[in-house]
Amino acid sequence: MVAGVEEAPGCAGHPVRYFCTAGRGLEPFLLREVQARLGATQVEYVSGKVFFTTNSELSKLKKLKSGERLFLLLKKHPPISLSRNKGKVFHEIQKLVIEEPRCWLDIVSIWKHLHGNKVIQGNISKENPKSLKRKSEEEISISTKKQKRKQILETVSDECQVEEHKNCVVPETNNNMDLWTESKTFLEETPESRTEKSVESNNHSFNFRVSCRCSGAIAKVFTSQEVGRVLGIALIKQFGWTANLRNPDLELFVHLNDIYSVVGIPVFRLPLANREYIQTAGLRSTIAWAMASLAEISAGSFVLDPMCGLGTILLEAAKEWLNVHYLGADISDSQLQGSHENIKAAGLMDKIGLLKASVIALPLPSESVDVVISDIPFGKKFKIRKDMKLLPDILREMESAA
């Protein structure tokens, strides 16, 4: 639960405040992991998210195994209060991004620093930072004016990549003009918007998109597209940024629900759960890692997955727990072929062996295995009912092998 406002991090430098999304039930795993792997402090979690503070480098942050997407935390705020006046509600939403512009710029600087300042700005291609500094003020001013002519016609995206829901906003110029007018009027009347001139000089060429997710009471009143559009307008006026739906320099993520309002910047473009070493995905990688962590695998162990499928559990285990021998068995040739390709692509051919065998007749001596770990394919997803009677035999065979 959120007791009060949590201000934007990074205003005073390192350490930095983050949050990471997690699948249902995986929050405790992620909480323990950020403490153990990153030495994180001020760790707390709510449903679907873990908040923490750390000064870890990008390489360490990328090694989180139980999280979905990682964000720099800009603001955690109590839920937006709803009223009959849409304009007032939109003003409250806008305040999430127009308050404390200096802290915003600090966070953007931290984000750029994490990536070694290798950020493509606007239509400028990748260059040596020194060459960028040589651009004259006159050229910058011309570039700024050209971009501002386009800003009124730009819209922002509602491409929410969290939990794999992607709802794209269609650019609109004539629709929802009442929405535009209400939000624009409230924005122009706020004293905070007057800081625009003082901060936009350092961010003139930045382009962005907004990914918004609404749930709970606010989702019954406003769509994610409406909220994303209002926030986009506020950012354009506040910082002079340009909306870019397809290939932005920076993405802003906003989640509004009945418990909290969260604003953040994704640290990585792709989810942490998208493992580069897995060619063909089977079981969700975060779940596979959590299962392996529960098995308490120790060095020198012999680990068996008797229904390995595409080998996701073995891959996650072998990447994390070294000096262990892993064996995967499956009755399906296609599954074994997919598992072989995954293992080869991950460079783990010397760690993981494969065997074609039935789970109820494993060709292994009794008590020859230290750990048995498997995602047994039964239940609603697989719609397997007639073979449920084999479950006792499967469990007995697993117990015998161990």
N, C-alpha and C positions, 0 to 999 in steps of 0.2 A: 504494500500500500504506500502511496505517496503522501507524506504528511505535509509537505510544503513545496515551495519553489526551489528547484535546484538550478543555480545559475550556470551560464555557459562556462566550460572549462578553458584552461589555457591562458587566461588573462594574465596570470603571473608567471607563465612559463611551465616547465615540466614539474612534476609528472602530469600526465594527461588523463582526462576522464573519457571512458569509452562505454559503449553498450554493444552487446552481441545478441542476436536473436537465436532462439533454440526451439527445437521441436517439442511438442507436448510431452512432458515427463522427463525431458533431458536437461532441464534447468539445473538440478543438483549436480549432475555430471559436469556441466560447464562451469558452475560455481567453483567446484573443487579443482577443476583443471586450470582456471585462470590463477588460482592461488598457488598451485604447485608449479605450473609452467612459467608463469609471468611474475610470480611474487606480488600479485595484485593486492591492493588494500581497498578499503571502503567498498567491499563486495556485497551486493544485495541483488535480489531477483524478484521479479513479478512474473506473472504468467507470460511465457514466451520470450522473456528478455532477462539478461544478466547485466548489471551495471558494475563497473569496476574502475580503479585508477591504477595506472602503471606507467613506468618510463621505459618500457621495453622497446627494442628496435623492431622495424618492420618484419625482419626475418623470423623473429620469435612470435610475433602476432599471427603470422601466417600459419604457424604450426598448430594452432588450436584445432582440435579434432571433433569436438562435440557441438560446435557452434555452426550456425548457418551463414549469417552475414554480420560483418563487423563494422561499427560506425564510430566516428568521433562524435561525442555528445555535445550538441549545441545548447539544448535546453530540455529539462524535464520539468513539467509544469502540471498543476492540478487540471482536471478536465475543464473544457470550455463550458461556461455557463450559457444555457440556451434561453432565448427570450423571443417574443413575438416580432421584435424588430430585427430583420435580417441584417440590416446595415450595422447595427451594434455588435451582432455576433461576428460578422466578418471583420469588424474592427478588432475584436478580441483575438481573432485568428491571426490577423495581420501583426498584432503586437508580438507574436511569437518570433517574428523575423525582423521587425523594425526597431525593437528595443536593443539597446547596448550594441551599436554597430561596431564599436572598437573591438569588442570581444569576438564578434563575427570575423573581423579581419585577422585577429590573432589565431582563430581556429583554422581559417583558410591558410595562413602561413604555416601552421603546424602540419596541416595536410600536405602542403607542398614540400615541407622539409622531410616528412616521412618518405616521400617519393623522390628525394634528392633534387627537388625543384624542377624535375623533368615534366613540366605540364605544358601542353599545347594550348596557347592562349588565342581564342577566337580563330581567325583564319591564318594566324602566323604559324609557319611550319617550325619543326624542332630546330633550334639553333643553339650555338654556344651562348651561355648567359652573358658573356662579355659583349658579344655582338648585339644582343638585345639592348644593352645599356647605351650603345652608341646611337640608337635611334633618336633623332632630334625631337624636341618638344613640339615643333611645328607638325611633324609627321604624325605624332601621337594625337594631337588636337584634331587633325583632319580625319583620322581614323575614327575618333570618338564621335564626331559629328555625323559621319556616314552611318555608324551603327545606331545612333539615336533615332535616325529617320525610320529605321526598320522596327524599332522596339514596340511601337504602339500596335503594329500588326502581328507581332509575335504572340504566341500562346505557350503555355507550359504543359508538360506531359504529366500524365497520371500513370506512368509505367511502373506500377508497384511490383518489384521483383521478389518481395518477401513472400514466402510460402508459395512461390511460383505462380502468382496471380498477376497478369500483365494486362491492364486496361488502358489502352492508348487514347489520349485526348485528341479529338479531331479539331484542327485549327478552326476557329470561328471568328468572323469579323462583324456579323450583323446580329447574331443571336445573343441573348442574355445581356442586352445593353443596360437593362435596369440593374442587373448585378454589377456590371462594370461601373455604372454611375454611382451606385451606393458605396461600393468599396473605394472608388477613386476619391469621392468627396471626403470620406472619413480619413483616408490616408493623407490627403493634402492638408487637412486641418490639424494633423498631429504635429506637435513641436519636434518630435523625433525625426520626421521626414526632412527637416531642414538641415540635418547633418549630411544629407546626400552630397552636397557640393564638396564637403571637406574630406569625404572618404572615397569618392568615385575616381579621383585622379590616379589612384594606385590600382584600380580594378576595372579600368575602362575597356579592356579587351577580353574580359572574362565572359564565357558563356556557360549556360547552365540549363538544367531541367529539374522539375519537381516530381517526385514520386510520392503519392499520397495514399494513405489507407485510412478509412473511417469505419468504425464499428460501434455498436451500442446505440445510444439515443441520438447522437449527432448524425449517424448514418441514415436515420429515418427522416431527417430534415434536409441534409445537404448531401450531394454526391461527392465522391472523391474528385471528380473533374472540376466541380465548382470550387472546392477548397483549394485545389492545386492552382487554378487560374487566379484566384485572389492572392495567394502567396506569391505567385510569379509576378503579378503586377507590383506588389510591394517591394520585391527584390529589385525589379527593374528601376523603380523610382528611388529606392534607397541607395543602391550601389552603381547604377548605370550599367548593369550587366545586360547581356543579350540572351534571349531564350534560344535554345538549340535542342531539338528533340532527338536527333539521331546520334550525334557524336559530341556531347558536351564536355567541356573541361571538368565540370563539377556537377554532381548530382546531389540534390537535397531530398532527404527522406523525412516524411512527416507521418506520424501515426496518432490519430485522435480517437479516444474511446472514453468509456465511463469512469476509468480509473486514473488516467494520466494523459497528458499531451507530450509527445516526444519529438524532438527535431534533431536530426543528425546528418552527417556526411559519410557515405560509404568509404571505407579505407581502401577496399579493393573493388574492382568492377565486377568480378565474378564472385559468387558465394564461396565461402570456405569449404562448404560441403562438396563442391565440384573438384574432386581430386584430379590433379594432372596425370597421375600414374594409373588411373582407371580408364581403360578404353571403352568398355561396355559396362554400363551401370546395372547392378542387380539390386540387392538390398541397399537401402539408403546408407551412405557411408558413415554418417553420424551415429546411426543405430548400431551398425556393425562395430564401430569403435567402442561404443558403450558396452556392448555384449562382451567384447574381448577384455575390456577393463574389469568387468565383473568376474572374469575367469581367474584372475590373479595369476597370470602366467609368469613363471620365473625362468631364469637362465638355465639352459640344459634340458628343458622340458620337451616332451613329444606331444604336440597338439594335433588333434584330429577333428575335422569337420566331415562327418559321414554323409552329409547331403549338401555339398559345397556350392552347387549351382555355378554361378559365375565367379565364385571365389572371393567375394567382397570381404567376408569376415577374416579370411586368411590373409588377404592383402593388408587390411587395416592392422591386424595383429603383427604381421611380419615387419611392417614399416615402423612400428612402435616398440615392440619387444624383440630385441636382437638375441643372437646366440641361442636360438630355439629352432627345432625342426618341426615343420608343419606338413601335414598330409591332408589332401582333400579327396573325397570319394563321391562318386555320383553314378547313377545308372544310365544317364542320358549322354549320348555322344555329343550332341550339340552344346549342352551345358559345359561339358568337359573341354570342348574346343574353345568356347568363349572364355573359360577360366584360364586355359593355357595361353591364349592371346593376352589376357590381362596380366598374367604373371610375367610373361616375356616382356611386355611393354614396361612393366614396373621394375625390371631388372632383378627379379627375385627367383629366377630359375634354380639357383643353388640353395634356396631357403624352403621352397614349397614344392612338394611332390604331388602327383595326381594319380588316381587309381580308379578304374572302372569297376564298380562293385555295388551290390545291393545293400542297403542299410540294414536289412534283416539277415544278411549273410556276409558279414565283413570277414575277409581272409586275413585276420590278424589274431595273434595269440591272445589269450586272456590276460588281462592286467598289463598289457604292453603299452598302454597310452596313459599319459599323465593328466591330460585335459581334453575333454570332449566339449565342443561348442558348435551349435548348429541352429539355423533358422528352419525349423521343421515346416514344410509347406502345406499346412492344413488351415482350414478356416474359410471365412467368407471370401477373401481375396482369391483363393485358388479354387473354391467351390468343389473341394474334394470331400465327399461324404462316404462313398462306398469303401474307401481304404482306411477310414477312421478306426476300424476294428484292428488294424495292424499296429496302431500306436503302442499298445503294451509290448508287442514284440520288438518294436524299434527301441523303446526305452530299455528293455532288457538287454538287447545287443550292445547298446551304448554303455550300459553299466558293466557288462562283461568285459568290453575292451579296456575299460578303465580300471 
